[in-house]
Amino acid sequence: MLVYIAEFLGTMILILLGDGVVANVTLNKTGMKGAGSIQITLAWGLAVMIPACIFGAASGAHFNPALTIALAVDGSLSWSLVPGYMIAQFSGAFLGACLVYVLFKDQFDATDSSATKLGVFSTGPSVPSMGRNMLSEIIGTFVLVFAIKGIGQVGAVPPGVDKFLVFGIIVSIGMSLGGLTGYAINPARDLGPRIAHAVLPIKGKGASNWGYAPVVIVGPVVGAVAGALLYSAIPWA
């Protein structure tokens, strides 16, 4: 059960900090409203790095069903662990999003835009185009997983330094590609909070845009599996 507890708590912290910075920057009556995309991107990188430092030894710090599936496909993880990992990840993401709502309830109430409220919980495209949006998520997640698998190529990485490299990977993807779809690159990161948005009593929240959900479920899984398989297929020296 230790690996599942680690994945649950790690994903909860990831979403608490990640969705929290979006709330902090976009909702009315916060102390950091308008801080901008740079703060959001850096904070999302830290939101991944911090729980990775805490739980890396316990579970591998996946916090991402697409990564979990990809590691099972390439033989790095037993398929028997996949269902438990995914349940822990989605439930942790849901709880993290609920905590963000509890903390920022006054700010949600003070914000009129339903789109802004949804944006705290889930991603969305700057220009809706299902095919190109899907491709963006595929490529972003491909880079994420291919880079994670390749961290060992830098030589002898001192303990803990790999977590800082993951921070760099997340920030780089966000700053380079994030403006297209919000770079979910993680089904739990989007679906768990989207469910929370749908069920929480958020004042004037509007629809949860379920029509976009396949992009952030299918795209990351395809990209992650492609990244893991290609990396495994290359005969590294």
Secondary structure as UniProt FT lines:
FT   HELIX           2..26
FT   TURN            28..29
FT   TURN            31..34
FT   HELIX           37..59
FT   HELIX           65..73
FT   TURN            74..75
FT   HELIX           79..81
FT   HELIX           82..103
FT   HELIX           105..109
FT   HELIX           114..121
FT   HELIX           130..150
FT   HELIX           151..154
FT   TURN            159..160
FT   HELIX           161..181
FT   HELIX           187..199
FT   TURN            203..204
FT   HELIX           210..212
FT   HELIX           213..233
//
